[in-house]
Amino acid sequence: MNLRVKLSFLRDKRAQRTWLALVLAWVVIRTLVIRDVFGGYGVNPWVYFLIDLCSAIPYGILSGRAVVNFLDKNWVSFRINGFFALFFFYMPDMYVLSTAEEPPTSLLIGFLLSIVIFSGFAVYGFRRNIKRVAKKS
């Protein structure tokens, strides 16, 4: 598979701007929710915002590389890129879990449930990207 063909959509300025706008909007929405839900339990929303923003870009890049590695059956690179993609995906959540001071059990369970749900969306997106790229080749 030609990597230039598979990643050619990244050269489109509209696609880049749309992706950036979606990432920023998602980061802002998550930060506002974390501020409102965990702000009273010691979680600094500004630190969360910076962690979420700084982890979103490497996550996007590494998860895309993992898709390509999977399709190329490059298992070593797939494992490396997949591991770091997962690390960056969960980094903001790890910050919340490590800094929240005695949140109610129901709040903690709800947060963990949201992590599971968004992990499901990420797996779904990963599988969809694999199928989409496989069709183009």
Secondary structure, 3 states (H helix, E strand, C coil): CCHHHHCHHHHCHHHHHHHHHHHHHHHHHHHHHHHHHHHHHCCCHHHHHHHHHHHHHHHHHHHHHHHHHHHCCCHHHHHHHHHHHHHHHHHHHHHHHHHCCCCCHHHHHHHHHHHHHHHHHHHHHHHHHHHHHHHHC
